[in-house]
């Protein structure tokens, strides 16, 4: 277990993370208790640290942390233990230690992750889901109904397996059924379900509910096998909007209108349509001089683009009446889908997955449109690395219920961009910081999670 000095050193190297939080800590306030609740709840995190008596300085290009110390540290420890025992639906017992750092008192708090049977812990005066918190990146976020899926693991009653009111067998697209059979046969020509009739097949895939007097498609059935007319009638926002934006900023010139292509239809065919629309738009690019942070190849790997599209269709929240947006800027592609990641950002790319739509996901995996469970993002990162390009970055915005994947096209950098980077030479920046500056220039902003994703190898050595 790290001591307070080691935790402060990590803060200065990598800023706040999912497992380290720094606070001034002059009193035990609500924000400290929210972090404790989030650490106790977050699945697979293993708990986390809070360091009190530390303050962030933002006077330089890259922020740092200084020790400011604590007064009345004995009272603070007593207040913390008392509130942790009384504020939640069950007592939380953090490990609390007072230490001297640079001659000043600081407090190190370790909050362990609770056993699954005791989750979610929540503020007892608020109830569920709003009274519970999760640790999302370096922030504490209120829980939503989607979060409760993770805690209770109730996949048998998933949203994509529930029937769609007003749907019927007439809404099935026969071409989508044929496409599924063809894709599945390519993977396993002896798959048992290929011998089923169409109705039996959809029932086996969790795409059809058959009652005494009616047959209704589930959300998975309507999305994967429904025709466009039925999708427009029953799920009008379940579409993909491909938006071409001039320049590198969102509507940077109000006199120049962006163009939009709306796409809807069975998900299996929608992957190819969206991929083709974007790929046809990409210029060839050109080679840059050799260098660690510059691209050494031309062309965005097609498999990376396809995997990003598949992830958005497979993992988006279909409870939200909002389309997926694929935005083509001059220097990057952003894919935004409703629904934050059920998997913590720092675990993206690791084996295993948290599935919001398990029946849709199963169909994508069985037809090889998606990578093996949990490996899609890892594959994207590896392919971009092999192409000499900056790795894809992912932003899971819990508060706005949105997930964004960004693919930067850095081999389209011109001499002006490289000249801009050279102005920072006197600052002695390392490659990680240069990479971050390039990202800021291209995307307009950067957060802690994105910085760590851009420099994943270095960050892993510090963890």
C-alpha positions, -999 to 999 in steps of 0.1 A, spaced: 0 0 0 14 34 -10 22 60 16 11 96 12 43 109 -3 41 82 -31 5 91 -38 14 128 -42 42 118 -65 18 99 -87 -6 129 -87 22 151 -100 31 125 -127 -4 115 -139 -29 139 -121 -60 125 -104 -70 90 -116 -98 66 -109 -79 54 -78 -64 86 -65 -82 118 -54 -67 149 -38 -87 173 -17 -79 204 4 -98 187 33 -103 216 57 -136 198 67 -153 165 59 -178 177 33 -202 161 9 -176 158 -19 -154 136 3 -183 113 12 -193 110 -25 -158 99 -34 -159 73 -5 -193 60 -18 -180 58 -54 -148 39 -44 -169 14 -23 -193 8 -53 -171 8 -84 -170 -28 -98 -135 -42 -103 -117 -10 -92 -105 -25 -59 -112 7 -40 -91 39 -40 -72 66 -21 -81 101 -10 -53 124 1 -64 153 23 -42 184 28 -31 187 -8 -40 214 -33 -38 216 -70 -18 244 -87 -28 255 -122 -1 281 -127 18 262 -154 10 244 -186 7 211 -168 -8 213 -133 9 201 -101 0 194 -65 14 209 -34 11 200 3 -8 226 23 -14 206 54 -43 200 78 -53 215 111 -72 196 138 -63 163 122 -77 143 151 -111 160 148 -111 154 110 -104 117 115 -132 114 141 -157 133 118 -148 111 88 -153 78 107 -186 91 122 -201 102 89 -190 70 71 -208 50 98 -240 71 97 -245 86 62 -250 55 41 -274 26 41 -247 5 56 -215 15 75 -183 21 55 -150 16 74 -122 34 55 -86 30 66 -74 63 79 -37 73 85 -22 106 94 13 113 79 39 141 78 49 152 43 73 182 40 67 189 76 30 192 73 1 170 84 -18 151 56 -44 124 58 -43 93 37 -77 75 33 -81 41 17 -116 29 8 -119 -7 -1 -144 -20 -27 -174 -36 -11 -184 -72 -19 -209 -75 -47 -236 -87 -23 -234 -53 -4 -236 -31 -35 -248 -5 -42 -241 15 -11 -259 48 -11 -268 79 10 -297 66 30 -316 98 29 -317 98 -9 -323 62 -19 -316 46 -53 -305 53 -78 -296 90 -71 -281 84 -37 -255 60 -51 -223 70 -68 -197 54 -91 -161 63 -98 -160 73 -134 -125 82 -144 -113 108 -119 -148 119 -110 -177 108 -89 -210 104 -107 -246 98 -95 -259 64 -105 -287 60 -131 -310 31 -139 -283 17 -163 -258 16 -135 -281 -6 -115 -279 -32 -143 -242 -36 -134 -248 -40 -97 -277 -65 -100 -264 -81 -132 -300 -87 -143 -293 -96 -179 -323 -119 -182 -345 -88 -183 -323 -66 -206 -339 -38 -225 -331 -53 -259 -350 -85 -251 -383 -67 -242 -410 -66 -268 -418 -35 -289 -454 -24 -287 -470 -21 -321 -445 -44 -339 -454 -76 -358 -440 -102 -381 -447 -79 -411 -420 -56 -398 -392 -82 -405 -369 -75 -434 -363 -107 -453 -330 -94 -467 -317 -89 -432 -326 -125 -423 -307 -137 -454 -277 -115 -445 -276 -130 -410 -277 -166 -424 -249 -158 -448 -227 -141 -422 -233 -169 -397 -226 -196 -423 -192 -180 -431 -183 -183 -394 -198 -217 -388 -216 -235 -416 -227 -262 -392 -243 -238 -367 -275 -254 -354 -296 -223 -358 -291 -222 -395 -314 -252 -398 -343 -233 -381 -371 -217 -399 -373 -179 -398 -396 -177 -368 -377 -202 -348 -345 -184 -357 -357 -151 -343 -370 -167 -312 -337 -184 -306 -318 -151 -310 -341 -134 -285 -356 -112 -313 -392 -124 -311 -419 -128 -285 -447 -151 -294 -479 -147 -274 -513 -165 -276 -528 -140 -300 -498 -120 -314 -462 -120 -324 -440 -90 -315 -404 -82 -322 -381 -74 -293 -359 -43 -295 -331 -65 -307 -354 -80 -334 -366 -46 -346 -331 -31 -347 -312 -61 -362 -340 -75 -385 -366 -48 -388 -373 -30 -421 -367 8 -424 -404 17 -424 -410 -1 -391 -379 14 -375 -390 49 -386 -425 43 -372 -415 27 -339 -380 39 -332 -376 72 -351 -343 82 -334 -326 48 -338 -305 59 -368 -270 70 -377 -264 106 -388 -232 111 -408 -223 148 -405 -196 164 -426 -182 196 -410 -159 220 -429 -127 226 -409 -117 212 -375 -143 228 -353 -180 223 -348 -197 249 -371 -167 272 -369 -181 292 -398 -218 300 -393 -221 309 -431 -210 274 -441 -236 248 -435 -226 212 -427 -241 183 -447 -258 154 -431 -267 119 -444 -293 100 -423 -290 63 -423 -313 37 -408 -321 0 -414 -311 -34 -400 -280 -31 -380 -261 -58 -398 -263 -39 -431 -260 -5 -414 -224 -13 -405 -214 -16 -441 -234 15 -452 -219 37 -426 -184 24 -432 -186 30 -470 -200 65 -465 -171 75 -443 -143 56 -462 -154 73 -495 -149 107 -479 -113 101 -466 -85 116 -487 -54 96 -493 -31 118 -472 7 119 -475 38 107 -456 54 128 -429 91 127 -420 102 100 -397 96 107 -359 82 90 -328 50 111 -327 43 113 -364 25 90 -387 46 66 -408 18 53 -430 -11 67 -450 -47 59 -447 -69 52 -416 -70 14 -411 -104 2 -424 -108 -23 -396 -104 4 -370 -132 24 -385 -154 -6 -388 -148 -16 -352 -156 19 -340 -189 19 -359 -198 -16 -346 -191 -6 -310 -214 24 -312 -243 3 -326 -237 -26 -302 -232 -7 -270 -254 25 -273 -284 30 -251 -316 24 -271 -336 37 -242 -325 72 -253 -343 88 -282 -312 102 -299 -293 91 -330 -257 81 -332 -236 110 -347 -206 103 -368 -189 137 -374 -163 140 -401 -140 170 -394 -111 179 -416 -86 163 -392 -106 137 -373 -136 115 -370 -158 115 -339 -184 89 -332 -209 99 -305 -235 75 -292 -261 79 -264 -252 58 -233 -220 61 -212 -197 31 -210 -208 5 -185 -171 -4 -182 -147 20 -165 -126 41 -189 -94 28 -175 -105 -8 -182 -115 -2 -218 -95 -26 -240 -91 -52 -212 -106 -87 -217 -143 -90 -208 -172 -66 -214 -202 -51 -197 -230 -55 -221 -260 -31 -222 -275 -50 -251 -265 -86 -247 -288 -100 -274 -276 -75 -300 -240 -81 -289 -244 -119 -293 -255 -115 -329 -226 -92 -337 -201 -116 -322 -216 -147 -338 -214 -131 -372 -178 -119 -367 -189 -83 -371 -175 -76 -337 -142 -87 -321 -141 -113 -293 -158 -99 -262 -138 -70 -248 -111 -70 -274 -124 -45 -300 -108 -14 -284 -75 -32 -279 -75 -42 -315 -82 -6 -326 -53 6 -305 -29 -20 -319 -38 -13 -355 -34 24 -351 0 19 -334 11 -4 -363 0 23 -387 21 49 -368 -9 70 -359 -20 84 -326 -42 59 -308 -79 63 -307 -93 80 -276 -125 74 -258 -146 96 -236 -174 83 -214 -195 112 -202 -216 97 -174 -234 130 -166 -245 136 -202 -250 99 -208 -228 99 -239 -198 80 -253 -174 94 -278 -147 77 -299 -122 99 -317 -99 88 -345 -73 115 -353 -60 115 -389 -25 128 -380 -9 119 -413 -28 149 -428 -7 173 -407 10 200 -427 41 220 -422 22 247 -404 12 222 -377 47 210 -372 60 246 -370 34 253 -343 47 224 -322 82 236 -324 73 268 -305 73 247 -273 109 234 -278 123 257 -251 100 241 -225 118 208 -226 85 189 -231 87 151 -233 70 131 -261 39 125 -239 33 162 -234 40 169 -271 14 142 -280 -11 159 -257 -5 193 -272 -11 179 -307 -43 164 -295 -54 198 -280 -46 215 -313 -66 190 -332 -96 184 -309 -97 216 -289 -94 202 -254 -81 172 -234 -89 156 -201 -71 133 -177 -85 101 -192 -76 111 -227 -41 120 -217 -36 86 -202 -50 69 -232 -27 88 -255 3 77 -234 -10 43 -222 24 26 -220 40 53 -199 9 55 -176 9 17 -170 45 19 -158 34 45 -131 3 26 -119 
